[in-house]
Amino acid sequence: MSDLKRRTAGTLKWNTIDRVSTQVLYAVVGVILANILSKEEFGLVGALAIFQAFAIIFVDSGFGAALLREKEPTQEDYSTVFWFNLIVSVGVYALLYLCAPLIARLFDDNDALIPMSKVMFLTFVINGLAIVQTNRLMKRMEVKMIAVSNSVAIFVSGIAGVILAFRGYGAWAMVWYSVIMAAVKTLILWLTGGWWPSLTFSRESMRKVRRVGVSVFSSSLLNTISQNVYNFVIGVWYGLAPLGVYTQADKYSKMFTASISQVLTASFVPLLSGVQDSVEAFRRYCRKTGRFAAFILLPAMLLLTVTAPNLFHALFADKWDDAIILFQILCVRGIFVVLVSLYSNYLLSLGKARHLIVSEGVKDGLLFVAIFATVGWHTVPVLVWGLLGATIITWLILLYVTAHGLPLSVGDLLRVNLPFLLPSAVMCCVAWLVGAVLSVWLPEGVSIHINAMIILGVQSVAGLLTYIGIARMMRLEELNEAIAYVSGKSL
C-alpha cells in the first residue's frame, strides 16, 4: 500500500498544479476578454456552450469513466473505446452542423450563431480524440503531461483569443480561443502519451465497459442537463445579454468548484477503486477524502462569497456589477455541488450505477421544480436563488441515497465537514469586517480598481491567516497533510 500512497500523493500534487496553473491562465484570459467584449457577445458563446456540453457527453458516452474504474484495462479495451468515441463524435458533429439554423432560431433568430456554431462544435470532436489518452494517464496515475498540456493549451489559445478580441473579432475571438485550446491540448497528449490505438474493435471490451459506461452516461447526461438548463432558460426567456451576465458569474464560480472536484476525482477515484474489495480500507479513505475536501472547499467558497464585490471591481470595475450577486449565490451553491459530486465518486468507485442514476434524477427533478417556481419573477437573481435552494435539498436527499449504497452512515458523511465549519465562519467574519473598515478609511477619488485590489488583498490575507491559525489551534491534521500532499511526500 505504500506505493499506492506515494503514487496517489504524486497524482494529487500534479492535479493540484494542473488546476491552479490552468485556472490562473484561464482567469487572466477571461478577465481580459471580459473587459473588451460585450455582454451580448458573451451571451452568443454561452448559447453555443449549452449544445457543446451535451455533445461532449454523447461523444464519451461514459466509457472513458468506465475504463478508469477497470482494474487492468487492456490495449484492446482502450482501442475499442477510442474508435467508438471517434465514430460518435463525427456523427454528432454532422447532426449539429445541420441543426445550426434551428439553434439560431431559438435565440431571437440571431443568424450570427449559424457560422459560429459550425466552427465552435469542432471542439468536442477534437477533445474526443484526447479522452482515452487522458483516461489512460489518469488510470496509471501519470498526470504530469495532462497538467502540461492543459497549461500550454490555455496559454497559446489565450494569446490568440486576446489578439483577435483587440482586433475587433468580437465573439469569434472566444470561438477560436476554444478551438485552438482543444487542438493544442490534444496534439500534446498524442505526441507525449506513448499510446496509439490498435485497429481493433472488440465486442468483449464493449461488453465490459457497457454496464458501468451506460450508467455513467445516464448520470452525466442528467448532470449536464442540470448544469445547462439555467443557461438555456435565461438565454431563451431573458435574452443574450442576461445570459452573458449569468455565464460570467457561473464561469468564475465554477473555476473553483470544478477545480476542487477534478482534483478529488482524478486523485482519489483510482485509489478508491483500488481498495474497493476491502470495506475497512474503503471506509477509511472515504473519510480521509471527505475531510480533505471540506478543509479546502468550505474556506475557499465562503471567502469568495464575502470578497466577491471587491473581486469583481478589481477585475472589471463596474462593468459586470450585475453578476456579483449571482456569483455569490453560486459560490454558496458550489459547496453543495462539490459534496454531491464527491458522493457520486464514492458510488462510482464501487460500481453503484443504480444509485448514481437515482442521485442525478433527484437533482434534475428538483431543479426543474425550482425553475417553474421562480421563472415567472422575471429577474435572474430570483431564478438563481431557486437554484441554490434546490441544490441544498438535493444534498440532503443524497446523503441518505449515498449512505444506503456505501459502508458509511449519514453521520459519517456529515461529521467529516464539522471540524472546518468554525474556522471557516470566523474567517468570513474577519474578512467582512476588514472590508467594511477599509472601505471607509480609503480615500475617495482613487480608481475603483486600485481601492478594490487593496481591500481584496487585505481581506484575503486576513481571512486565510485566521483560518490557518484556528486550524492550528484545533490541531486539524489536514493542515499538515495538505503540505505533504503538495510536496508529494505522503498521503
C-alpha positions as MATLAB code, in Angstrom:
seq = 'MSDLKRRTAGTLKWNTIDRVSTQVLYAVVGVILANILSKEEFGLVGALAIFQAFAIIFVDSGFGAALLREKEPTQEDYSTVFWFNLIVSVGVYALLYLCAPLIARLFDDNDALIPMSKVMFLTFVINGLAIVQTNRLMKRMEVKMIAVSNSVAIFVSGIAGVILAFRGYGAWAMVWYSVIMAAVKTLILWLTGGWWPSLTFSRESMRKVRRVGVSVFSSSLLNTISQNVYNFVIGVWYGLAPLGVYTQADKYSKMFTASISQVLTASFVPLLSGVQDSVEAFRRYCRKTGRFAAFILLPAMLLLTVTAPNLFHALFADKWDDAIILFQILCVRGIFVVLVSLYSNYLLSLGKARHLIVSEGVKDGLLFVAIFATVGWHTVPVLVWGLLGATIITWLILLYVTAHGLPLSVGDLLRVNLPFLLPSAVMCCVAWLVGAVLSVWLPEGVSIHINAMIILGVQSVAGLLTYIGIARMMRLEELNEAIAYVSGKSL';
ca = [
       0.000    0.000    0.000;
       2.960    2.333    0.477;
       3.485    2.509   -3.291;
      -0.209    3.309   -3.776;
       0.062    6.088   -1.206;
       3.128    7.523   -2.901;
       1.524    7.447   -6.344;
      -1.696    8.997   -5.017;
       0.247   11.804   -3.312;
       2.145   12.486   -6.530;
      -1.079   12.397   -8.523;
      -2.729   14.864   -6.158;
       0.309   17.125   -6.384;
       0.224   17.283  -10.194;
      -3.560   17.554  -10.314;
      -3.345   20.496   -7.944;
      -0.604   22.103  -10.032;
      -2.714   21.465  -13.127;
      -5.852   23.077  -11.741;
      -4.069   26.049  -10.157;
      -1.984   26.851  -13.236;
      -4.777   26.341  -15.758;
      -7.313   28.278  -13.726;
      -4.907   31.179  -13.250;
      -4.253   31.284  -17.003;
      -7.935   30.797  -17.746;
      -8.841   33.617  -15.361;
      -6.288   36.018  -16.863;
      -7.547   35.408  -20.393;
     -11.156   35.585  -19.231;
     -10.641   38.889  -17.443;
      -9.004   40.463  -20.499;
     -11.786   39.266  -22.788;
     -14.480   40.369  -20.321;
     -13.068   43.902  -20.349;
     -13.080   44.002  -24.163;
     -16.188   42.140  -25.274;
     -19.827   42.973  -24.577;
     -22.426   41.086  -22.552;
     -24.268   40.148  -25.750;
     -21.095   38.646  -27.252;
     -20.573   36.527  -24.164;
     -24.213   35.512  -24.451;
     -23.658   34.259  -28.001;
     -20.872   31.931  -26.909;
     -22.843   30.940  -23.817;
     -25.716   29.818  -26.031;
     -23.404   27.590  -28.084;
     -21.775   26.177  -24.946;
     -25.114   24.624  -23.982;
     -25.178   22.375  -27.046;
     -21.455   21.762  -26.877;
     -21.769   20.398  -23.337;
     -24.365   17.835  -24.405;
     -22.326   16.819  -27.439;
     -19.293   16.060  -25.249;
     -21.394   13.712  -23.103;
     -22.543   11.759  -26.156;
     -19.006   11.559  -27.538;
     -17.608    9.944  -24.377;
     -20.807    8.004  -23.596;
     -19.456    7.232  -20.129;
     -16.987    4.644  -21.416;
     -13.956    6.742  -20.504;
     -15.046    6.808  -16.868;
     -15.783    3.082  -17.051;
     -12.203    2.435  -18.201;
     -10.965    4.500  -15.271;
     -12.797    2.156  -12.923;
     -11.467   -1.040  -14.555;
      -8.656   -2.590  -12.541;
      -6.463   -3.519  -15.531;
      -7.814   -2.218  -18.879;
      -6.094   -3.745  -21.910;
      -4.841   -2.260  -25.179;
      -7.907   -3.769  -26.818;
     -10.184   -2.046  -24.301;
      -8.578    1.351  -24.864;
      -8.620    0.968  -28.670;
     -12.259   -0.097  -28.752;
     -13.382    2.894  -26.703;
     -11.237    5.241  -28.807;
     -12.797    4.132  -32.113;
     -16.274    4.250  -30.604;
     -15.702    7.825  -29.380;
     -14.378    8.893  -32.779;
     -17.351    7.496  -34.700;
     -19.859    9.056  -32.329;
     -18.111   12.444  -32.312;
     -18.180   12.709  -36.111;
     -21.833   11.702  -36.197;
     -22.870   14.173  -33.506;
     -20.944   16.992  -35.192;
     -22.669   16.291  -38.507;
     -26.061   16.424  -36.788;
     -25.343   19.713  -35.020;
     -23.892   21.183  -38.219;
     -27.223   20.590  -39.946;
     -29.151   21.932  -36.940;
     -27.248   25.252  -36.792;
     -30.184   27.302  -38.239;
     -32.545   25.798  -35.642;
     -30.163   26.751  -32.840;
     -30.097   30.341  -34.113;
     -33.899   30.396  -34.216;
     -34.091   29.515  -30.513;
     -32.155   32.635  -29.557;
     -34.025   35.530  -31.197;
     -33.219   34.331  -34.754;
     -29.630   35.523  -34.320;
     -28.014   34.465  -37.619;
     -24.536   35.085  -36.219;
     -24.921   31.803  -34.342;
     -25.041   29.734  -37.560;
     -21.415   30.052  -38.755;
     -20.137   30.337  -35.184;
     -21.753   27.050  -34.172;
     -20.274   25.185  -37.145;
     -16.779   26.174  -36.035;
     -17.316   26.029  -32.258;
     -18.638   22.477  -32.344;
     -15.345   21.235  -33.783;
     -14.003   21.418  -30.240;
     -15.855   18.368  -28.986;
     -14.572   16.304  -31.927;
     -11.012   17.401  -31.174;
     -11.432   16.886  -27.431;
     -12.946   13.476  -28.108;
      -9.645   12.374  -29.621;
      -7.962   13.001  -26.264;
     -10.420   11.194  -23.970;
      -8.656    7.821  -23.989;
      -5.220    9.452  -23.844;
      -6.264   11.394  -20.761;
      -8.009    8.499  -19.011;
      -5.082    6.168  -19.663;
      -2.692    8.594  -17.961;
      -5.122    9.118  -15.074;
      -5.502    5.363  -14.612;
      -1.733    4.965  -14.455;
      -1.541    7.973  -12.120;
       0.843    9.674  -14.554;
      -0.865   13.032  -14.791;
       2.131   15.319  -15.265;
       1.622   15.638  -19.031;
      -2.081   16.292  -18.558;
      -1.127   19.309  -16.455;
       1.439   20.441  -19.027;
      -0.951   20.021  -21.973;
      -3.707   21.986  -20.226;
      -1.426   24.884  -19.295;
       0.262   25.145  -22.689;
      -3.082   24.923  -24.486;
      -4.630   27.742  -22.466;
      -1.519   29.895  -22.847;
      -1.339   29.513  -26.647;
      -5.069   29.813  -27.245;
      -5.327   32.693  -24.787;
      -2.786   34.733  -26.735;
      -4.692   34.038  -29.947;
      -8.049   34.921  -28.391;
      -6.833   38.191  -26.884;
      -5.225   39.270  -30.174;
      -8.460   38.546  -32.063;
     -10.510   40.423  -29.451;
      -8.280   43.510  -29.680;
      -8.612   43.400  -33.464;
     -12.392   43.560  -33.253;
     -13.437   39.978  -33.944;
     -15.970   40.041  -31.098;
     -17.476   36.698  -30.121;
     -15.367   34.971  -32.785;
     -12.341   35.603  -30.555;
     -13.805   33.250  -27.957;
     -14.799   30.701  -30.591;
     -11.250   30.415  -31.956;
      -9.886   30.534  -28.416;
     -11.868   27.351  -27.651;
     -10.935   25.569  -30.888;
      -7.200   26.315  -30.592;
      -7.184   25.259  -26.936;
      -8.699   21.863  -27.776;
      -6.311   21.338  -30.704;
      -3.138   22.186  -28.762;
      -4.073   20.020  -25.768;
      -4.947   17.026  -27.933;
      -1.788   17.374  -30.014;
       0.470   17.435  -26.937;
      -1.180   14.355  -25.429;
      -0.787   12.406  -28.669;
       2.853   13.408  -29.060;
       3.810   12.596  -25.466;
       1.296    9.996  -24.277;
       3.135    6.990  -25.655;
      -0.081    5.293  -26.734;
      -1.592    4.623  -30.153;
      -4.820    2.749  -30.877;
      -4.812   -0.660  -32.479;
      -7.002   -1.369  -35.497;
      -9.337   -3.444  -33.354;
     -12.899   -3.152  -32.127;
     -13.807   -5.746  -29.516;
     -17.349   -6.663  -28.565;
     -15.974   -8.155  -25.372;
     -14.376   -4.834  -24.455;
     -17.629   -3.006  -25.144;
     -19.471   -5.521  -23.007;
     -17.073   -4.992  -20.086;
     -17.482   -1.225  -20.032;
     -21.083   -1.045  -21.212;
     -22.815   -1.648  -17.882;
     -20.906    0.998  -15.939;
     -20.491    3.168  -19.050;
     -24.195    3.385  -19.788;
     -24.923    4.204  -16.162;
     -22.217    6.885  -16.077;
     -23.534    8.250  -19.387;
     -27.060    8.446  -17.991;
     -25.778   10.112  -14.851;
     -23.573   12.511  -16.857;
     -26.428   13.359  -19.202;
     -28.685   14.242  -16.298;
     -25.844   16.181  -14.686;
     -25.260   18.128  -17.902;
     -28.956   18.928  -18.090;
     -28.832   20.291  -14.553;
     -25.725   22.361  -15.323;
     -27.048   23.886  -18.528;
     -30.797   24.159  -18.124;
     -30.436   27.561  -16.465;
     -28.278   28.844  -19.328;
     -30.958   27.702  -21.758;
     -33.848   29.217  -19.795;
     -32.056   32.541  -19.282;
     -30.963   32.763  -22.926;
     -34.392   31.965  -24.347;
     -36.551   33.653  -21.696;
     -34.486   36.706  -20.712;
     -32.170   37.280  -23.720;
     -28.500   37.031  -24.664;
     -27.281   39.980  -22.534;
     -28.621   38.495  -19.240;
     -27.229   35.143  -20.388;
     -23.833   36.814  -20.815;
     -24.030   38.153  -17.244;
     -25.043   34.765  -15.862;
     -22.318   32.904  -17.766;
     -19.701   35.254  -16.291;
     -20.893   34.598  -12.739;
     -21.263   30.886  -13.427;
     -17.859   30.603  -15.089;
     -15.893   32.191  -12.272;
     -17.736   30.299   -9.546;
     -17.187   27.015  -11.394;
     -13.497   27.749  -11.828;
     -13.123   26.943   -8.143;
     -15.737   24.209   -7.683;
     -14.694   22.399  -10.872;
     -11.044   22.597   -9.848;
     -11.726   21.033   -6.465;
     -13.957   18.330   -7.972;
     -11.440   17.498  -10.700;
      -8.541   17.210   -8.251;
     -10.554   14.919   -5.981;
     -11.853   12.776   -8.852;
      -8.527   12.338  -10.636;
      -6.612   11.767   -7.417;
      -8.924    9.605   -5.334;
     -11.219    7.602   -7.660;
      -8.316    5.405   -8.868;
      -7.303    4.988   -5.216;
     -10.821    4.095   -4.047;
     -11.360    1.670   -6.930;
      -8.089    0.006   -5.927;
      -9.376   -0.719   -2.400;
     -12.985   -1.468   -3.321;
     -12.652   -5.085   -2.108;
     -11.704   -4.021    1.432;
     -14.610   -2.498    3.341;
     -12.440   -1.054    6.102;
      -9.864    0.447    3.730;
     -12.608    1.911    1.535;
     -14.346    3.449    4.543;
     -11.056    4.912    5.819;
     -10.139    6.529    2.513;
     -13.666    7.896    2.016;
     -13.400    9.663    5.353;
      -9.940   10.980    4.534;
     -11.143   12.231    1.137;
     -14.197   13.881    2.678;
     -12.191   15.686    5.351;
      -9.619   16.900    2.852;
     -12.401   18.143    0.557;
     -14.075   20.056    3.394;
     -10.734   21.500    4.519;
     -10.279   23.130    1.086;
     -13.877   23.629   -0.036;
     -15.509   25.467    2.862;
     -12.959   28.281    3.362;
     -12.379   28.761   -0.381;
     -16.027   29.165   -1.388;
     -17.065   31.188    1.662;
     -14.122   33.581    1.332;
     -15.019   34.111   -2.341;
     -18.600   34.879   -1.327;
     -17.518   37.551    1.158;
     -14.914   39.175   -1.110;
     -16.985   38.986   -4.326;
     -17.744   42.749   -4.689;
     -14.090   43.723   -4.390;
     -13.020   40.818   -6.600;
     -15.289   41.941   -9.445;
     -14.423   45.625   -9.020;
     -10.708   44.833   -9.031;
     -11.066   42.861  -12.260;
     -13.794   44.677  -14.185;
     -14.522   47.997  -12.388;
     -18.338   48.292  -12.516;
     -18.901   46.687  -15.940;
     -20.112   43.353  -14.539;
     -21.777   44.514  -11.304;
     -24.959   42.657  -12.281;
     -23.004   39.413  -11.979;
     -21.827   39.942   -8.362;
     -24.964   38.748   -6.560;
     -25.238   35.803   -8.952;
     -21.602   34.898   -8.284;
     -22.152   34.998   -4.512;
     -25.203   32.752   -4.687;
     -23.400   30.318   -6.990;
     -20.358   30.200   -4.690;
     -22.511   29.088   -1.768;
     -24.220   26.584   -4.059;
     -20.791   25.339   -5.147;
     -20.178   23.906   -1.679;
     -23.123   21.541   -2.043;
     -22.324   20.819   -5.691;
     -18.853   19.543   -4.774;
     -20.211   17.463   -1.904;
     -22.763   15.837   -4.207;
     -20.008   15.199   -6.767;
     -17.880   13.629   -4.042;
     -20.713   11.269   -3.094;
     -21.087   10.310   -6.763;
     -17.385    9.457   -6.921;
     -17.765    7.193   -3.900;
     -20.612    5.365   -5.622;
     -18.729    5.193   -8.916;
     -15.725    3.614   -7.212;
     -17.937    0.746   -6.010;
     -19.803    0.469   -9.315;
     -23.110    1.516   -7.726;
     -24.586    2.536  -11.064;
     -28.224    2.467   -9.964;
     -27.546    4.847   -7.102;
     -25.839    7.287   -9.494;
     -28.896    7.416  -11.735;
     -31.192    7.930   -8.736;
     -28.940   10.738   -7.499;
     -28.976   12.587  -10.805;
     -32.702   12.021  -11.232;
     -33.423   13.608   -7.858;
     -31.130   16.548   -8.622;
     -32.645   17.267  -12.036;
     -36.201   16.871  -10.814;
     -35.684   19.446   -8.065;
     -34.002   21.866  -10.483;
     -36.990   21.819  -12.796;
     -39.308   22.389   -9.846;
     -37.179   25.403   -8.862;
     -37.305   26.777  -12.420;
     -41.086   26.525  -12.661;
     -41.415   28.161   -9.233;
     -39.153   31.151   -9.976;
     -39.079   31.854  -13.724;
     -42.209   33.999  -13.537;
     -40.477   36.588  -11.343;
     -38.661   37.972  -14.413;
     -35.406   38.561  -12.538;
     -32.363   36.337  -12.898;
     -31.277   36.584   -9.201;
     -34.593   35.078   -8.048;
     -34.071   32.262  -10.530;
     -30.593   31.603   -9.113;
     -31.835   31.712   -5.500;
     -34.209   28.926   -6.511;
     -31.243   27.020   -7.911;
     -29.440   27.275   -4.554;
     -32.497   26.042   -2.666;
     -32.927   23.064   -4.988;
     -29.247   22.132   -4.613;
     -29.402   22.179   -0.803;
     -32.472   19.932   -0.803;
     -30.711   17.630   -3.291;
     -27.703   17.361   -0.993;
     -29.915   16.423    1.971;
     -31.657   13.687   -0.011;
     -28.424   12.339   -1.475;
     -26.936   11.978    1.989;
     -29.367    9.119    2.531;
     -29.047    7.707   -1.004;
     -25.257    7.625   -0.717;
     -25.253    6.141    2.774;
     -27.550    3.385    1.505;
     -25.007    2.422   -1.183;
     -21.804    2.732    0.884;
     -20.318    1.213    4.038;
     -20.812    4.676    5.589;
     -23.652    6.210    7.571;
     -25.272    9.621    7.165;
     -23.472   10.623   10.359;
     -20.131    9.625    8.849;
     -20.778   11.791    5.777;
     -21.766   14.774    7.909;
     -19.056   14.513   10.555;
     -16.205   14.939    8.078;
     -17.370   18.529    7.483;
     -17.948   19.642   11.073;
     -14.346   20.425   12.174;
     -13.994   23.015    9.407;
     -17.208   24.992    9.973;
     -15.929   27.074   12.910;
     -12.625   28.245   11.335;
     -14.451   28.996    8.068;
     -17.156   31.020    9.811;
     -14.656   33.061   11.853;
     -12.564   33.617    8.705;
     -15.608   35.074    6.909;
     -16.404   37.413    9.797;
     -12.821   38.700    9.875;
     -12.713   39.193    6.087;
     -16.054   41.032    6.072;
     -15.029   43.287    8.983;
     -11.697   44.141    7.321;
     -13.514   45.008    4.098;
     -16.052   47.207    5.873;
     -13.361   49.141    7.767;
     -11.088   49.659    4.755;
     -13.952   50.803    2.530;
     -14.491   53.696    4.967;
     -10.830   54.539    5.547;
      -9.568   54.506    1.968;
      -9.646   57.939    0.289;
     -12.274   58.825   -2.311;
     -11.344   59.755   -5.846;
      -8.994   56.809   -6.250;
      -9.581   54.369   -9.109;
     -12.168   51.718   -8.295;
      -9.667   49.117   -9.487;
      -6.987   50.233   -7.019;
      -9.271   50.542   -3.994;
     -10.836   47.153   -4.697;
      -7.459   45.481   -5.147;
      -6.191   46.862   -1.828;
      -9.295   45.769    0.068;
      -9.371   42.367   -1.653;
      -5.719   41.700   -0.842;
      -6.032   42.610    2.830;
      -9.321   40.701    3.162;
      -7.826   37.562    1.631;
      -4.650   37.610    3.720;
      -6.528   38.330    6.945;
      -9.086   35.622    6.208;
      -6.554   32.945    5.301;
      -4.323   33.691    8.286;
      -7.362   33.459   10.545;
      -8.358   30.105    9.065;
      -4.842   28.663    9.308;
      -4.421   29.971   12.853;
      -7.663   28.415   14.092;
      -6.869   25.161   12.233;
      -3.533   25.014   14.078;
      -5.183   25.674   17.426;
      -7.719   22.914   16.716;
      -4.827   20.658   15.609;
      -6.550   19.732   12.370;
      -4.354   17.114   10.728;
      -5.396   18.232    7.232;
      -3.311   21.386    7.553;
      -0.082   19.379    7.776;
      -1.316   16.785    5.279;
      -2.058   19.488    2.706;
       1.616   20.496    2.764;
       2.602   16.838    2.427;
       0.168   16.323   -0.475;
       1.529   19.268   -2.427;
       5.107   18.125   -1.906;
       4.163   14.576   -2.894;
       5.735   13.130    0.261;
       2.833   11.228    1.757;
      -0.878   10.537    1.734;
];
